[in-house]
Amino acid sequence: MIYLGSDHAGYEMKNALGDYMQELKQECVDLGVFTGDSADYPDIAREVAEKVSENPGSFGILICGTGTGMSIAANKLNGVRAASVTNETMAEMARRHNNANVMALGSRLIDIEKAKHFVKIFIETPFDTDERHQRRVDKISDIEKNRK
């Protein structure tokens, strides 16, 4: 399952990615926004991150102007590893080395065709379960458990 969300800056890109998910035959849920009216990115980031946290094996795709705000907000939830992605290598390595389950994109930084390409890489790249990568992801989980 893939959960999509954006603020007003990412509205057009989110809709295009939702259509693209259908082309890829990926199950997808659009969690908003549903208009181009001004919206606060933390609200949507929380919605998507909660769904990803509650549904192991799912992915989230968040879009705002830069991807930065969305990734910061999403990373506040336990079990979420959000990565802001601006190129192919970041899309691949976020999955392969960090087992990221949320990707944040910036609609003001990349075009829709690049976003589609990055999404495909992200959802098709497996986590490399090599001991060193798993150890590091486990340490991230430990940080979450000790958060006050």
Secondary structure, DSSP 4 states (H G I P E B T S, - for coil): -EEEEE-GGGHHHHHHHHHHHHHTT--EEE-S--SSS---HHHHHHHHHHHHHHSTT-EEEEEESSSHHHHHHHTTSTT--EEE--SHHHHHHHHHTT---EEEEETTTS-HHHHHHHHHHHHHPPP---HHHHHHHHHHHHHHHT--
